[in-house]
Amino acid sequence: MAAPSPPTPGTGRLPTMADIMAASRAQGLRMRLSTLGPLFRVTATRVGGDGDVELGRAEGAVRPWPGGSVLHLDSMRMSRATLEVPDRPLFGLGIFLGAVTVRHGFDAGCVRAELLAINDTPLYHNKLVKFYTRMGFKAVHEVDGSSMMDLAHMLVWGGKGTRMDADIEQLLMKWSRRFGSQD
C-alpha cells in the first residue's frame, strides 16, 4: 500500500489520481493511462454521438536516475477534434493530460519531470514555454544545435527548443487547488 501524500497548503494533501480523474470527468473528459514497462501513454477522449473521440495524448517514460527516477515527457499532442470542443481552450486539455502524467510519475517514484518545448515556429515555441512555465516548469537549457551537448539533446528529444525541468511534488502542490479532493 502506498504511503499517504504529504500535506499541501490549501487542500491538506496532494491530489490523487482519483481526484484528477474525477475533475476530468466533471469536464466531460475521459482520461486513460496505459503503461508498458517504463513507457506510458495518457489519452484524453470525450464521448460523442459517434463514440469516443480522442482529443489528445501524452507519451513518455519513467527513467531510473541517481537521486530518484525522472519522468521523461516525450510528447503531448492535441487532435483537431479539440478545436470542435466548445468553451475548452487548447491549453485547458493540456493541464488534464499533464496532471495524469505527473501523478503517474509521482506514483512511480519520480522526483523530477523533464521535457523539451519544441521550437517548430518561434510563435508556437514562445506559447509552449509560457504554458509550461505557468504550469511550474523552469527552463534549464536552450537546445539550438550549437554545441556537442545540444547534439545529444537533439538525439534524445528529436529537435531544437527549450529544455525544461520541474520538481514533481512541487507541480502537484501547485495544481492541488485545481485537482484537490472531490470529497
Residue, then its C-alpha position, 0 to 999 in steps of 0.5 A: m500500500a502506498a504511503p499517504s501524500p504529504p500535506t499541501p497548503g490549501t487542500g491538506r494533501l496532494p491530489t490523487m489520481a482519483d481526484i484528477m480523474a474525477a475533475s476530468r470527468a466533471q469536464g466531460l473528459r475521459m482520461r486513460l493511462s496505459t503503461l508498458g514497462p517504463l513507457f506510458r501513454v495518457t489519452a484524453t477522449r470525450v464521448g460523442g454521438d459517434g463514440d469516443v473521440e480522442l482529443g489528445r495524448a501524452e507519451g513518455a517514460v519513467r527513467p531510473w536516475p541517481g537521486g530518484s527516477v525522472l519522468h521523461l515527457d516525450s510528447m503531448r499532442m492535441s487532435r483537431a477534434t479539440l478545436e470542435v470542443p466548445d468553451r475548452p481552450l487548447f491549453g485547458l486539455g493540456i493541464f488534464l493530460g499533464a496532471v495524469t502524467v505527473r501523478h503517474g510519475f509521482d506514483a512511480g517514484c519520480v522526483r523530477a519531470e523533464l521535457l523539451a518545448i519544441n521550437d517548430t515556429p518561434l510563435y508556437h515555441n514562445k506559447l509552449v514555454k509560457f504554458y509550461t512555465r505557468m504550469g511550474f516548469k523552469a527552463v534549464h537549457e536552450v537546445d539550438g544545435s550549437s554545441m556537442m551537448d545540444l547534439a545529444h539533446m537533439l538525439v534524445w528529444g528529436g529537435k531544437g527548443t527549450r529544455m525544461d525541468a520541474d520538481i514533481e511534488q512541487l507541480l502537484m502542490k501547485w495544481s492541488r487547488r485545481f485537482g484537490s479532493q472531490d470529497 
